[in-house]
Amino acid sequence: MEQAIQQETEEAPKFLFGAPEGQDARILAAHAEALAKERRVLVHVALDDARVATLKDLLAFFAPKVEVLEFPAWDCLPYDRVSPGHDIVGRRVHALCTLLAWKEEQKYLPRIVLTTVNALLQRVTPRRSLENSSFLIQAGGKLDMAAFQTYLAGNGYLRTETVREAGEFAVRGGIVDLFSPSEDIPVRIDLFGDEVESLRSFDAVTQRTQAKLERFSLRPVTEFFLDEAHIRTFRAGYRNAFGTQQKDDPLYEAVSEGRRYNGMEHWLPLFFDGLESLSDYLPEAAMTQDQHVARSASERLSQIQDFYEARKTLEAAAACKGKKKGADVSLTGAVYHPLAPEKLYLKAEEWAGISTQAETLMPFSGPEEEGGASRGRDFADIRALPEGDVFAALKDHISSLQRKTLIACYSEGSKERLKGMLDHAGVSGPALCVLPLEHGFVAPDLAVITEADILGDRLSRRSARRKKADNFLTEVSSLDVGDLVVHIDHGVGRFDGLETLAVGRAVHDCLKITYAGQDRLFVPVENIEVLTRFGSDEGAAQLDRLGGAGWQARKAKVKKDLMAMADGLLEIAAARQLREGEKLDVDKDMYERFAARFPYQETEDQQRSINDVLADLSGGRPMDRLVCGDVGFGKTEVALRAAYVAAMAGVQVALAVPTTLLARQHFAGFMQRFAGTGLRVAQLSRMVNAKDARAVKEGLADGRVNIVIGTHALFAKEIKFAHLGLVIVDEEQRFGVKQKERLKELRSDVHVLTLTATPIPRTLQMSLSGVKDMSLITTPPVDRLAIRTFVLPFDDMVIREALLREHYRGGQSFYVCPRVKDIHDVEAQLKELVPEVKVIAAHGQMSPRDLEDRMSAFYDGQYDVLLATNIIESGIDIPTANTMVVHRADLFGLAQLYQIRGRIGRSKMRAYAYLTYDPAKILSAQAQKRLEVIETLDTLGAGFQLASHDMDIRGAGNLLGEAQSGHIREVGVELYQQMLEEAVSAAKAGVDLTDAPEEGGWSPQINVGTSVLIPENYVEDLGIRMSLYRRLGGVETKEEIEGFAAELIDRFGKLPEEVENLLDIAQIKQLCRAAGVDKVEAGPKGAVVSFYRDTPPNVPGLMKWVNSYSGSFKLRHDQKIVAVREWGSARERVGGVKSLMRDLAELAKTGDA
């Protein structure tokens, strides 16, 4: 097959060099314009769908007059049990119908068809079947409802109650809603009798109508038709291909009855006398292709042949098995007769005949610079310099280019914010645009520089990733109308919604809080952080009276009790922080060399966690930090870095794990990373023989062993360390009570790092309140791919194909059963079904030693498939295992399924999960819902978010024991956690809590006479607006505000003036905090500035600064500053206040120094 393709393509290879991404779209557009004069179309074959999407966006920008048509491939495997996606089929048919329509047009425009290797290799519905298949509806015209519904049903549309997805329609009296896959939004038809009164587009989410339409053309959303003629053709073709005995064949029965059947598209050729290819629709077209397309086509054709042969093998096996009495259909799957590959796919020689005519676009320079472009400048070298000014370098580069220059941003939001940065840096000249380019290019007439070239990353992507993990619960637990809230100064009230108040000529969004006696308090949205949620146990709470003494008395009592228990309940956490700990530092160059061995790029969360741990180790206090993150998100690398620093600083490191297998996994990883460092790593567990264990114990006692990894054996009394400095605990909740007590003893005088993916609610609650330091890793590793999840009835072929595919790519698989009693039957079935792979079984009824031996054998690669119960839910980390089959997935709970599935996808390879159910049994509604959720829940990190939210606010009674429940009910969960954190801080500082400032209660008040709000016509949903206000209340840096603004623009459109003001106020508030400013009142003639507690941070510096402005500023006796300024407009006022606060913040910083 490969030879056939190679021979053809080697005869006359055509390459076009100098066509990097971006320039390639311009080349395609030029080709299309030239071909249009000959009434011809250009077809471009891309490697995959992602490349098609990029090219489509580039062409829309560089060549908006060129008409672009996408022709996608099916999104399922060859010879699959499942159908391609409804929207995919609709887009394919739309493309084919459009190609037919183009032929009839008199005026010929430049046109490009974008497709993929997989799409071009597949045969398509013949042209004659799609001719005259459109249905035109016109406002004011007639519509025969019976004929219309027949057309919809016969052409693949699904009838539903509410139209949400492409390919659906709904009928409600005289109103018909339908969503054509060829359109971006659905259409609502309003009928009066058989007359179309109106046609309107509508929003699929809100269901609200939008724009009026004059006409609407409908096309099929199926590649075959279930009318009488096509059913007859199918039945005859099926019997000819597979014989006349079709009893118990669900596909044959379904089609015979005119019903759809999942996966029936794979027998498409039987509905017609013969299929055609995309080339038949475009006989005169010219063709171009991406680099490596020939190789991709060869791999695809081989894959199709492999799948076909596997299906044939299973068909024969099923025929033999079917003759046996009592054959279990749940283990064999329904009947499947595969069609020969050439019926549905092109032959190798057919592909070669098409592709040999194509011109291949090459991104790099060649013998001839036909494309005329090269890759653009990346400013990474400038960014790497401590004093590097990337914008100055950009300015010089633009002037040296001497041609038209564009700066490509990734989104509208990042474009607007980058423009502000460029203006501030004095970079003018280049136009900014939105293009999906990672890197720029330089062509003779144009240079493109990308956002990533300048900043090293996308601004919009950085803002999304930078969302602090510590604050993500804030977004989950937004305020709803009616929730009880706690104001730091006024106590428990009820949130009764947002109210827009007029202050002078300006309007302000305020949170309306109702207290006892219907007293009301309005809190400006920019000061939202003075409010906290009460929690879920609201039934026992009473509203406070505004201005009453009760709240202050209750709060004072809680404060006093918290201080009293600092030596009791907080003994471990607070006392530990008050003690001196060993400062563990390491040579920076040596550490960087060790860190460079990490084969992946650190995620932002991971880097922050590493920095947190290194700061703790060198801080002079005993560390007690919890690193918490979803499975496979890189917690082990944090432990490796910590161990290296500690061991190189001269202390010993103990890594405690709950199972022998985990000990082996960590030992292998540590040995690999520490090779050549001179540090000795040892293992201590049941798997280590007595002689080696004795040597390890001696090495620990005399200091020759630097790092030891082990199970509970590490906690034995006879284990002595020469100088233990760091204990790392993996999955602490899986240790027994005795081991936990021993850990508690160790904790008092050494650094402790705890790693967990399944946090105990108590542990996480303590951590979030600051009793224990915590680092969250919620970002998936770079290049980590989401797990492809399939829910399907059990099918021999699918299971065999899945396990063999993993086996042949050098990997391993998990096969998970819900019950131990199923293991024996499934094991026998697998050995018969896939004799090529070696299977080993493991379950919880085995002895611990036998179980660990079996798991270790699988870990060592002695077996290809581990057949197990849900014992693999946690503690298994095998990067080579990237396929999982779950038997009778309907018997598992949602959380179990998520945890089990998390065992795969631990490397850069794509992982596949197959959740199967018995085709002979009807699933319950709940089981069906669970499987649907897990199929769509492929967001990496979702499990941790769910677990965190689950533990968050359920009353949180025993945060630190039942004694504290009353206090939590007094002040609410969130404020209690804040006060608890302050109590710990006070204990660390050695001051009485009653004298400690309420840091959480200080929120600078800013009034500059401008409207500050997110208007309702900008963000309609109140819940979303509240979530945005809460998030904005938590931002800490200018960069975070810029990222937040970019997100708003992307989601809701251009920022209104009121939102610009809100963002400015947020930035001024940050500067006020840095400057120690409590309140700013600004008007047209100047401003009055009040300091927190009437105490300026740097009085001598402030006096000098005030005097240097000779009368423009005055420092009053009450420590307030009066600024005399002429500010003509509100924008000038905002800018002036921002500048003033920036100066005061700089003064405060100088005073601190």
PAMI-246644 format. One record per residue (C-alpha): residue in three letters; x, y negated, z negated. Coordinates in steps of 0.2 Angstrom, whole numbers, plus 5000, padded with zeros to 4 digits. Each point is the difference from the previous one (the first is absolute). Example, Ala and Ser with C-alpha at 12.3 -4.5 7.8 and 13.67 -1.06 7.14 Angstrom:
BEGIN
ALA506250224961
SER500649835003
***
This chain:
BEGIN
MET500050005000
GLU501449884995
GLN500950055016
ALA498549965011
ILE499949824992
GLN501949975001
GLN500250065018
GLU498649885006
THR500649854989
GLU501850035004
GLU499749995019
ALA499649814999
PRO500249924983
LYS499449825000
PHE500649894985
LEU499749824996
PHE501349944988
GLY500049854989
ALA498250024994
PRO500049994981
GLU498449994991
GLY499149845004
GLN500849985017
ASP499350165005
ALA498349934999
ARG500549855011
ILE500750125013
LEU498450115000
ALA499049845003
ALA501149955014
HIS499850175008
ALA498149994998
GLU499849835008
ALA501050065015
LEU499050165002
ALA498449904999
LYS500349935017
GLU500050185007
ARG498450044990
ARG501050124989
VAL500050034981
LEU501650034989
VAL499950154988
HIS501350004986
VAL500350164990
ALA500549964982
LEU500750124988
ASP498649994987
ASP498549904994
ALA501049884990
ARG501049955015
VAL498449975010
ALA499349894986
THR501649895000
LEU500149995019
LYS498149945000
ASP500449864988
LEU501549955010
LEU499149995016
ALA498649914993
PHE501249864995
PHE501250005014
ALA498850045014
PRO498249964994
LYS499350005018
VAL500650185003
GLU498650124996
VAL500550144988
LEU499150174998
GLU500550134988
PHE499850195003
PRO500350094984
ALA500350194997
TRP498950114989
ASP500549984981
CYS500050194997
LEU501150155004
PRO499950115015
TYR498850144997
ASP499449924984
ARG498450044990
VAL499649824999
SER499449875012
PRO500949845005
GLY499449854991
HIS498449925007
ASP500849835003
ILE501450085009
VAL498950095012
GLY499049845002
ARG501549905005
ARG500650145012
VAL498350005009
HIS499949815000
ALA501750005009
LEU499550135013
CYS498449905004
THR501049845001
LEU501250085012
LEU498550055011
ALA499349824999
TRP501649925005
LYS500050105017
GLU498349915005
GLU500649824996
GLN500449895014
LYS501249884991
TYR501550094993
LEU500949944984
PRO501750054993
ARG499650164989
ILE501050124989
VAL499450164993
LEU500950054984
THR500050184996
THR501150134991
VAL500950165005
ASN498750114991
ALA498549915009
LEU500850015017
LEU500350194998
GLN498250044996
ARG498750025014
VAL498449895000
THR498250005004
PRO499750005019
ARG499649835008
ARG498450055007
SER499350044983
LEU500349824994
GLU499449915015
ASN498549904996
SER500050054982
SER499949834993
PHE498449934992
LEU499749815002
ILE498949904988
GLN499549825003
ALA499249874988
GLY498249975007
GLY500150175010
LYS499050164998
LEU500650154990
ASP499150175001
MET500350064982
ALA499850185003
ALA501250005015
PHE501249904990
GLN500050124985
THR500350145012
TYR501549925007
LEU500749964983
ALA499850184994
GLY500650085017
ASN501549895001
GLY500850034983
TYR499249874988
LEU499650054983
ARG498449954991
THR500349934982
GLU499049894988
THR501349865000
VAL501249975014
ARG501849984993
GLU501150095013
ALA500350015018
GLY498850125009
GLU498649984988
PHE498249945003
ALA498549964989
VAL498249975004
ARG498949904987
GLY498349965008
GLY500349885014
ILE501849984996
VAL501450105007
ASP501849994993
LEU501450085010
PHE501949995000
SER500950045017
PRO501850054998
SER500549885014
GLU499549854989
ASP500749934985
ILE498449984991
PRO498250085001
VAL498549925008
ARG498249984993
ILE498650025013
ASP498349914995
LEU498550075010
PHE498349955002
GLY499150155007
ASP501250045015
GLU500649825002
VAL501849964993
GLU499649844990
SER501849974995
LEU501850085000
ARG501249954986
SER501650074994
PHE500150034981
ASP501350044986
ALA500150184996
VAL500449974982
THR498849864996
GLN498750065013
ARG499749815004
THR499749955018
GLN501349885008
ALA500049945018
LYS498650015013
LEU500450115015
GLU499249995018
ARG500450185005
PHE500850154994
SER500750155009
LEU500050174992
ARG501250155004
PRO500150184995
VAL500950054984
THR500250185006
GLU501150085013
PHE498750135004
PHE498150015000
LEU498850114991
ASP498650005014
GLU499350155008
ALA501150005015
HIS501649994990
ILE499450134987
ARG499750125014
THR501849975007
PHE500850024983
ARG499050174997
ALA500550075016
GLY501849944999
TYR500250074982
ARG499350175005
ASN501150015015
ALA501649964989
PHE499650104984
GLY498750135005
THR498250024998
GLN500050064981
GLN499849834991
LYS499150064985
ASP500549904984
ASP500949875010
PRO499549844992
LEU500749895014
TYR499050095013
GLU498450004990
ALA500249814996
VAL500249955018
SER498650125006
GLU498849914988
GLY500649835005
ARG500949964984
ARG501749934997
TYR501450114992
ASN501549944991
GLY501550025012
MET499050045016
GLU501049875010
HIS501450135001
TRP498950105012
LEU499749845011
PRO500450095016
LEU498550114999
PHE498849865001
PHE500649965017
ASP500550085016
GLY501749934998
LEU500949864991
GLU501149865007
SER501549914994
LEU500249814996
SER501049995016
ASP498450055010
TYR499249844993
LEU501549905006
PRO500750075016
GLU500949845005
ALA500749954983
ALA501849974997
MET500750074984
THR501349954986
GLN500550094985
ASP500949984983
GLN501750074997
HIS499950194994
VAL498350035008
ALA500750155010
ARG500650084984
SER498449974991
ALA499050085014
SER501050155000
GLU499850024981
ARG498149985002
LEU499850135014
SER501050124990
GLN498949974985
ILE498450035010
GLN500750165006
ASP500450064982
PHE498349954993
TYR499250105014
GLU501050164998
ALA499749994981
ARG498149995003
LYS500150155012
THR500950104987
LEU498749964987
GLU498650035012
ALA500750185003
ALA500250024981
ALA498349944996
ALA499250125013
CYS500950154991
LYS499549934983
GLY498249975005
LYS499850195003
LYS500450034982
LYS498550004988
GLY499949874987
ALA501249885008
ASP500149834990
VAL499549865012
SER500849874987
LEU501750085003
THR499850025019
GLY499149855006
ALA498749985014
VAL500250075017
TYR501249905011
HIS500350045018
PRO501449895007
LEU500049945018
ALA501650015010
PRO501149844998
GLU499949955019
LYS498149994998
LEU500149854988
TYR501849945003
LEU501249965014
LYS501350135005
ALA501849954999
GLU500249985018
GLU498449895001
TRP500849894987
ALA501649995009
GLY499249955016
ILE499249854991
SER501449954989
THR501450005013
GLN499249855008
ALA500149904984
GLU501349874996
THR500750024982
LEU500349844990
MET501650004990
PRO500349884985
PHE501949985003
SER501149935013
GLY500450115015
PRO501050005016
GLU498849875006
GLU499149874989
GLU498350025009
GLY499049964985
GLY501249854996
ALA499850004981
SER501050054985
ARG499750024982
GLY499949844990
ARG501049934985
ASP499750084983
PHE500549884986
ALA500450144987
ASP501949944999
ILE499449834994
ARG498750074988
ALA501450114992
LEU501049854995
PRO499749934983
GLU500049825007
GLY499350055017
ASP498849875007
VAL499050115012
PHE498949855006
ALA501649895004
ALA500750155010
LEU498350025009
LYS500049825005
ASP501850015007
HIS499550165009
ILE498449925008
SER501049865007
SER501350125007
LEU498750105010
GLN499649855011
ARG498350085006
LYS498250014994
THR500050094983
LEU498550084991
ILE500050054982
ALA498950164998
CYS499150034983
TYR499150154995
SER498349924995
GLU499149845001
GLY500349984981
SER501950025001
LYS500049895015
GLU499349854990
ARG501150034986
LEU501650025010
LYS499649845009
GLY500049914983
MET501750084996
LEU500749945017
ASP499349834999
HIS500849984982
ALA501750065007
GLY499949885015
VAL499950135013
SER499049935014
GLY499750055018
PRO499550185002
ALA498250055000
LEU499350134988
CYS498950145006
VAL499350164993
LEU500850165008
PRO500350184993
LEU501949995003
GLU501350064987
HIS501449925010
GLY500249875013
PHE500849995018
VAL500849885011
ALA499549995019
PRO500649885013
ASP498449894997
LEU499550034983
ALA500750054982
VAL499050084987
ILE500550004982
THR499050104987
GLU499549974982
ALA501050154995
ASP501549945010
ILE500049844989
LEU499450064983
GLY500550185001
ASP498250064997
ARG498249955005
LEU499449864988
SER498250085000
ARG500750174997
ARG501149944986
SER498649914992
ALA499050165000
ARG501450114993
ARG500549864988
LYS498350014991
LYS500650044982
ALA499750184995
ASP499849934982
ASN498549905006
PHE499150125011
LEU498750044987
THR499549825000
GLU499350025018
VAL499250174996
SER499149934984
SER499349835007
LEU498649904991
ASP498250035004
VAL498649894995
GLY499350054983
ASP501750074994
LEU500649954983
VAL501649895000
VAL501149944986
HIS500649825001
ILE501749984990
ASP499349854990
HIS498150025000
GLY499850194999
VAL498750125007
GLY498849935013
ARG499150075016
PHE500649965017
ASP498549935009
GLY500849975017
LEU500949865009
GLU499349825001
THR500649865011
LEU500149844990
ALA500349835006
VAL501449904991
GLY499949825008
ARG500150035019
ALA500950174998
VAL499150174998
HIS500750144989
ASP499650184998
CYS499850054982
LEU499650164991
LYS498449974990
ILE500150094983
THR498550014989
TYR500250014981
ALA498750034985
GLY498649875000
GLN500249985019
ASP501549894998
ARG501049995016
LEU501849985004
PHE500749975017
VAL501850065004
PRO500949945016
VAL500450145011
GLU501949955000
ASN500050044981
ILE499150175001
GLU501450084991
VAL499449934983
LEU498550135002
THR500250184998
ARG498750145002
PHE499350074984
GLY499950185006
SER498750135002
ASP499450024982
GLU498949845002
GLY498550074991
ALA500849974983
ALA500649825004
GLN499149844995
LEU500249835008
ASP501049874991
ARG499449824997
LEU500949875009
GLY501049894988
GLY499650124986
ALA501350064987
GLY499650185001
TRP501150045016
GLN501549924993
ALA499850094983
ARG499850175009
LYS501549965011
ALA501049954985
LYS499650164991
VAL500450115015
LYS501749915001
LYS500350034982
ASP499650185001
LEU501150025015
MET501549924991
ALA499750124985
MET500050155011
ALA501649955010
ASP501050114987
GLY498750135000
LEU499150055017
LEU501449905009
GLU501450084990
ILE500850105015
ALA499849875013
ALA500349834991
ALA501350074987
ARG501050085015
GLN500049835009
LEU500749914984
ARG501550124999
GLU501649995010
GLY500250125014
GLU501650045010
LYS500349885015
LEU500250125015
ASP500849915015
VAL500950065015
ASP501249935013
LYS498949925013
ASP501050065015
MET500050184993
TYR498149994997
GLU499749935018
ARG501050155007
PHE498950124990
ALA498449915005
ALA500550005018
ARG499950195000
PHE498149994999
PRO499550055017
TYR498449895001
GLN499649824998
GLU499449954983
THR498249944999
GLU499749844991
ASP499250084985
GLN501450134999
GLN501349865000
ARG499149904987
SER499950164989
ILE501950035002
ASN500449824996
ASP498850024984
VAL501050154994
LEU501749935004
ALA499549844990
ASP499450114986
LEU501650104999
SER501149845000
GLY498949904988
GLY500750064984
ARG498350074994
PRO499550195000
MET499050025016
ASP498350094999
ARG499349985018
LEU498650095009
VAL500250025019
CYS498450045007
GLY499550045018
ASP499150115012
VAL500750175006
GLY501649985011
PHE500149814998
GLY501950004994
LYS500050014981
THR501450135001
GLU501249875008
VAL499749884986
ALA500550144988
LEU501650045011
ARG500549814999
ALA499749994981
ALA501050164997
TYR501549945011
VAL500149844991
ALA499950084983
ALA501250145004
MET501349885007
ALA499849894985
GLY500750154990
VAL498450074992
GLN499150175003
VAL498350025009
ALA498750134996
LEU498650025013
ALA498650104992
VAL498750095011
PRO498550124996
THR500450145012
THR501550105006
LEU499649975018
LEU500049814997
ALA501650024991
ARG500750095015
GLN499349875012
HIS500849854990
PHE501650094998
ALA500250035019
GLY499649825003
PHE501249934987
MET501450125006
GLN499949935017
ARG499949824995
PHE501450014987
ALA501250105011
GLY501749915001
THR499649884985
GLY501150104987
LEU498450024989
ARG499650184995
VAL498150055001
ALA499450154992
GLN498450104998
LEU499250084984
SER498550115002
ARG499450185000
MET500850025018
VAL501749974993
ASN500950154994
ALA500650014982
LYS501949985004
ASP499749845011
ALA498749934987
ARG501350024986
ALA501349915011
VAL498749865003
LYS499649984981
GLU501949994996
GLY500249875014
LEU498649904993
ALA500850014982
ASP501749955006
GLY499549875013
ARG500650095016
VAL498250015006
ASN499449835005
ILE498250045006
VAL498950154995
ILE498450055008
GLY498950124991
THR498350064993
HIS499550014982
ALA501650094997
LEU500849834998
PHE499049974984
ALA500750144991
LYS500849954983
GLU501750085005
ILE500249895015
LYS501349864995
PHE500549855010
ALA501749924999
HIS499249835005
LEU498250005006
GLY499549845007
LEU498550025012
VAL498650135000
ILE498950015016
VAL498450094997
ASP499050065016
GLU498150034998
GLU500049994980
GLN498250054999
ARG500450175005
PHE501150044985
GLY499450084984
VAL499749914983
LYS501750064993
GLN501049945015
LYS499149834999
GLU500449984982
ARG501850045004
LEU500049875014
LYS499349874987
GLU501550034989
LEU501249985015
ARG499149845005
SER500549904985
ASP501849975004
VAL500350035019
HIS499449935016
VAL498450105006
LEU499350005018
THR498350095003
LEU499450055017
THR498250045004
ALA498850025014
THR498550044989
PRO500049884986
ILE499250044984
PRO498749864997
ARG500749964983
THR501849995007
LEU499449895014
GLN499049894989
MET501449974988
SER501149965014
LEU498949885008
SER499949904984
GLY501949994998
VAL500250124986
LYS501050115012
ASP500949925015
MET499350065017
SER500450005018
LEU498750055013
ILE500550075017
THR498449985011
THR500849985017
PRO500350155011
PRO501850035006
VAL500549925016
ASP499650125015
ARG498950114989
LEU498550055010
ALA498350024993
ILE499450195000
ARG498950055015
THR498650084991
PHE498750125009
VAL498450064993
LEU499450155010
PRO499250184999
PHE501250144997
ASP500850045017
ASP501350145002
MET500849905015
VAL500149844991
ILE500850084985
ARG501250105010
GLU500549855011
ALA500349894985
LEU501150124991
LEU501050055015
ARG500249825005
GLU500849964983
HIS501050165001
TYR500749965017
ARG500549824995
GLY501050084986
GLY498849964986
GLN498950084986
SER498250014996
PHE498850014986
TYR498450105000
VAL498949964985
CYS498650104994
PRO498749944987
ARG499950174991
VAL501250144995
LYS498850135006
ASP500249945018
ILE501950015000
HIS500150195004
ASP498849995015
VAL500849845007
GLU501750074999
ALA499650155010
GLN499149905013
LEU501549885002
LYS501250145002
GLU498950075014
LEU499649835008
VAL501849934999
PRO501250144999
GLU501449895006
VAL500149914983
LYS500450064982
VAL498749974987
ILE500250004981
ALA498649994988
ALA500049904983
HIS498649974987
GLY499749964982
GLN499650184994
MET501850055004
SER501350004986
PRO500949834998
ARG501750095005
ASP499250085016
LEU499149845005
GLU501649904999
ASP501050135009
ARG498850005014
MET499949815001
SER501949995000
ALA500150135014
PHE498849895011
TYR501149854995
ASP501550085006
GLY499350035017
GLN499850194998
TYR498249995005
ASP499049905013
VAL498349994992
LEU499649984981
LEU498350074997
ALA499449934983
THR498649934990
ASN500049824994
ILE501550034989
ILE500949915013
GLU499049844996
SER501549924992
GLY501950034998
ILE500450065017
ASP501149905011
ILE500550095016
PRO500449885014
THR500050145013
ALA498250044996
ASN498949905011
THR498550105004
MET498650054988
VAL498550115003
VAL498749994986
HIS498850165000
ARG498249964995
ALA500449814997
ASP498249974995
LEU500350094984
PHE501349874994
GLY499749834992
LEU500549845009
ALA501449964987
GLN500750185002
LEU499949995019
TYR501049834999
GLN501350074989
ILE500250165009
ARG500249915017
GLY501349894992
ARG501250155000
ILE500349985018
GLY500649855010
ARG501549974990
SER501249965014
LYS500049905017
MET499250155009
ARG498149995003
ALA499050114988
TYR498450095004
ALA498750064988
TYR498650115005
LEU498550014988
THR499050155005
TYR498250064995
ASP499150165004
PRO499049985017
ALA498750124994
LYS499549904985
ILE499149834999
LEU501049874990
SER499149904986
ALA499849825003
GLN501349964986
ALA501350125007
GLN499749925017
LYS500349834993
ARG501550054991
LEU500850075016
GLU499549845010
VAL500849894986
ILE501750105000
GLU500050005019
THR500049815001
LEU501049974984
ASP501750005008
THR500549834993
LEU501750044992
GLY499949964982
ALA498150024999
GLY500250134986
PHE500949894988
GLN498849865003
LEU498550114996
ALA500950074985
SER500449834993
HIS498349935003
ASP499250154992
MET501049984984
ASP499949815000
ILE498549924991
ARG498950144993
GLY499949914983
ALA501850054997
GLY499650054982
ASN501650094995
LEU501349895007
LEU501050024985
GLY498950114989
GLU498249984994
ALA500449874988
GLN500249875014
SER498350045008
GLY499249864990
HIS501349875005
ILE499750055018
ARG498149974998
GLU500449834992
VAL501049935014
GLY499850115015
VAL501250125008
GLU501049885011
LEU500349864987
TYR500450144987
GLN501450065011
GLN500649825002
MET500049984982
LEU500850174997
GLU501449955012
GLU500349834991
ALA500150104983
VAL501350115007
SER501049855007
ALA499849914983
ALA500750164991
LYS501450005012
ALA500449824997
GLY499850024981
VAL498749864998
ASP498350014992
LEU498650035013
THR499049864993
ASP501349875005
ALA500350085017
PRO499349895015
GLU498550075009
GLU500950015017
GLY498550085008
GLY498949854995
TRP501149865008
SER499349965018
PRO500549835007
GLN498549895004
ILE500249915017
ASN498849865006
VAL500649925016
GLY498349945006
THR499850135014
SER498850145004
VAL500650164994
LEU499150165004
ILE499850155012
PRO498449945009
GLU498550125002
ASN500049985019
TYR501850055000
VAL499850164989
GLU498250044998
ASP500150154988
LEU500149944982
GLY500950164994
ILE501449975013
ARG500249824995
MET500150044982
SER501350135004
LEU501049875010
TYR499949884986
ARG500650134987
ARG501550055012
LEU500549825002
GLY500049974982
GLY501350144999
VAL501349935013
GLU501649954993
THR501149935015
LYS499849895015
GLU500450155011
GLU498550094993
ILE498949855003
GLU500650005018
GLY499650185002
PHE498349984992
ALA499649865012
ALA500650115015
GLU498850144994
LEU498549874999
ILE500349945017
ASP500150185007
ARG498450054991
PHE498949855001
GLY500749885012
LYS500849825000
LEU500149934982
PRO498849874996
GLU500749844992
GLU499250054983
VAL501050175000
GLU501649915005
ASN499749894985
LEU499750154989
LEU501750085006
ASP500949834997
ILE499249994982
ALA500750184997
GLN501749955005
ILE499949844990
LYS499550114985
GLN501550115002
LEU501149845000
CYS499149934985
ARG500350164990
ALA501949995005
ALA500049824995
GLY499150034983
VAL498549895006
ASP498350034993
LYS498949885009
VAL500149885016
GLU498749875004
ALA500349915017
GLY499149865009
PRO500349885014
LYS501249894989
GLY501150144992
ALA499950144987
VAL500150044981
VAL501050154995
SER499850094983
PHE501250124994
TYR499650174991
ARG499849974981
ASP500649825004
THR501850065001
PRO501049975016
PRO501350145003
ASN501549885003
VAL499749834992
PRO501749935003
GLY500050055018
LEU498249935002
MET500449834992
LYS501549985013
TRP498950065014
VAL498649874995
ASN501249864998
SER500850035018
TYR498449965008
SER499849824993
GLY498249984996
SER499350145011
PHE499850114985
LYS499749974982
LEU500250124985
ARG498749954987
HIS500250024981
ASP498750155001
GLN501350095011
LYS498949985016
ILE500849945016
VAL499149875010
ALA500450005019
VAL499649845009
ARG499750045019
GLU499049945015
TRP499250165007
GLY498849955014
SER499250175003
ALA499650164991
ARG501450105010
GLU501349874995
ARG499550024982
VAL500250195000
GLY501749985009
GLY500549874987
VAL499550104985
LYS500950155007
SER501649905003
LEU499949934982
MET499750174992
ARG501550075010
ASP501149864993
LEU499450044982
ALA500250195002
GLU501849975006
LEU500349894985
ALA499350134988
LYS501150135008
THR501549894998
GLY499649984982
ASP499850194997
ALA501850025008
***
